[in-house]
Amino acid sequence: MMETVHVGLGDRAYDIHIGPGLLTRSGSFFAPFLKRPRVAIITDETVAKLHLSTLVKGLELQGISSSSLTLPAGESTKSWPHLERTVEWLLDEKIERNDVVVAFGGGVIGDLAGFAAAVLRRGVRFVQVPTSLLAQVDSSVGGKTGINAPQGKNLIGAFHQPSLVLADTEVLDTLTERDYLAGYGEVVKYGLLGDSEFFQWLEGNASRAAAGDMAARIRIVKRSVEMKADIVVRDETEQGDRALLNLGHTFCHALEAATGYSDRLLHGEGVAIGCALAFELSARMGLCSQEDPSRVRQHLKDMKMKVDLSDIQGELPDADALLNLMSQDKKMMAGKLHFVLAKGIGKAFVTSDVDPDTVRGVLRDALELRG
């Protein structure tokens, strides 16, 4: 059942393999990349407990030894202290430029381990083995690596492409419902930004994938990474089209900062809420019909996802404070925020021509619904 998507970046091109049981066959995928039969694995406590032994045994079948560093699970791990710990551990392990660092986990581990590989010895190769739906469909592909700063999310980092991505869809069976649905927020984003037929397919089939249908899961991951790979090849360092991938993220990053990058709001949940807000903003600006944001919201509700600011527990700052948090977004250019808006489902575009008062109004109305 394995599918493969190629990311055509010339001498930095790589393949994304998607399907069940890939961890047990990991050694056969890794072997061609190794100058010597050993790898260094960066993972987190949750993934290590569930899957590390399977990956290690899969490597050993091809005579590949491994050492591993296990970090705490959670967004707070994407920080200077854990980056320093990771880089120093890799140095202690005497990892060389021709060796391979393995990012084995969700988006947090992928971003952190990829950044550590990028700065270690001015660039060491790494392989992404994503274990969450969010990482499989989005963060493991495209070479964005980094950590968070107190001023905002992902403000410190580098573009560093992996040598390989192994997306074992069987691993998704061990996700909690909340973590799976958080990842689904990124899946919906792809249909909304550039493929209305995919969004329509999701409306009819995404619940099967959530229930464990393997063929549906493979299709979800494959179509998402196909779209991302196509955009990355056109615009690797986000000078143009790649910014489309940030649909919902300007709102999302402000909400994540407002909730302290905590479990109150997972990244994919913020993306889902952000997509709903981006479509609401688009409708208010007359760019799309009011039916479009209603359709987006209905599908998210059908999937039992977070849709509104009222779905976030605890206090949130007011609209002005949220707007100020948006101003820390790394997509700011010449002091202007760049939003991804939509002329309809599957018709997203990037613009800086947005009146802050309109954004403030959308946020104020969304906060009022919290009561």
Beta strands, then each sheet from edge to edge (+ up, - down):
strand 1: 3-7
strand 2: 14-19
strand 3: 38-44
strand 4: 65-71
strand 5: 100-105
strand 6: 125-130
strand 7: 144-149
strand 8: 152-159
strand 9: 164-168
strand 10: 339-342
strand 11: 348-351
sheet 1: 1+ 2- 9- 6- 5- 3- 4-
sheet 2: 7+ 8-
sheet 3: 10+ 11-
end
